[in-house]
Structures are given as C-alpha cells and as structure tokens.
Amino acid sequence: MSDYFTVVDLVHALEDVGVKFSLNDQKDGLRIRFCNKKHREDLAEWRAIIRAHRDEVLEYVRTRYMVPDMPEGVNLVCWDLKDSPVAVETTTVVIDPSQFARMTLDQLQCALQDPEHWNGWTVEQLLDRLAQAGAIVALERR
C-alpha cells in the first residue's frame, strides 16, 4: 500500500460508502458487494487498488472473522459480530467490531485475573459490551 493508505484504511473507507466485504468460502476468496451498479462504476479505481492488494485485503477481512482465544474461565456462547457501525452503550459507536471484541476480551481477562487492581469496566459491563457487539460469552462457574 502507499504511504498514505493501509489495508485497514482502504477497507474502512470503502465500507463507509456502503461497500461490503465478506469471505467466499467456496473459492477461499474475497467477496465484494457494491450498493448499486452506478456505485460500482464510481469505485472502479478502488477496485483496481483492491485487486493490486487482494492478498492483504483478504487476510485483513479473514482476521476480522476469526474467533480469538477466550480468556481463562470464559466460554464462548455466540460469535456473530454485527456489521459496523455498532452502537454500544449510549455514547460509543464501534467501527471495527472485531477489534472492539478482541480489546474487550483483553479487558475482561485483566478484570478476571486481578479484580482488586482492575479499575475499568465491571465484569458485567464488559460482558454486556461484548454482547452488544455480537460476541456472547459466559463465565465458567468456579
């Protein structure tokens, strides 16, 4: 990619104008859906950039769909992340649900491992934030 754009920037910029990226399991490839035919024509130069960096874009999209390892003591109930943007709570809008879920799982791990020194969201709030983004987890009973 150029010095000005990363693959993440490219994917997010196109998603902001309505382009949808998904994985095509049958061909082990990338599927790109444009809103309408005119939109497809307007974005022709972007399609060339996507083709030129197809493997990088595919890897980025693939990692967004991968389920991360759960922290110790946490069982995954459902991983069905919503399309962005995702409104979480009343003042948070998530533009990358995968990154949000991974970071929230990291916070949950910290909260569970050292609750006396954890001063962020409560465990219940973290579980709720994950659920709002489409990742439902349950704590193991000890």
ZIGICOR-V89894 format. One record per backbone hydrogen bond with DSSP energy under -1.0 kcal/mol. NH is the residue of the N-H (numbers start at 1). CO is the residue of the C=O. If there is no record, write none. Layout:
[[NH;CO] [NH;CO]]
This chain:
[[10;6] [11;7] [12;8] [13;9] [14;10] [15;11] [16;12] [18;15] [19;14] [20;33] [22;31] [24;29] [29;24] [31;22] [33;20] [40;36] [41;37] [42;38] [43;39] [44;41] [47;43] [48;44] [49;45] [50;46] [51;47] [52;48] [53;49] [54;51] [57;53] [58;54] [59;55] [60;56] [61;57] [62;58] [63;59] [64;60] [74;71] [75;138] [77;136] [78;136] [80;134] [82;133] [86;94] [88;92] [92;88] [94;86] [100;96] [101;97] [102;98] [103;99] [104;100] [105;101] [106;102] [107;103] [108;104] [109;105] [110;106] [111;107] [112;108] [113;109] [114;110] [117;114] [126;122] [127;123] [128;124] [129;125] [130;126] [131;127] [132;128] [133;129] [135;130] [136;78] [138;75] [140;73]]
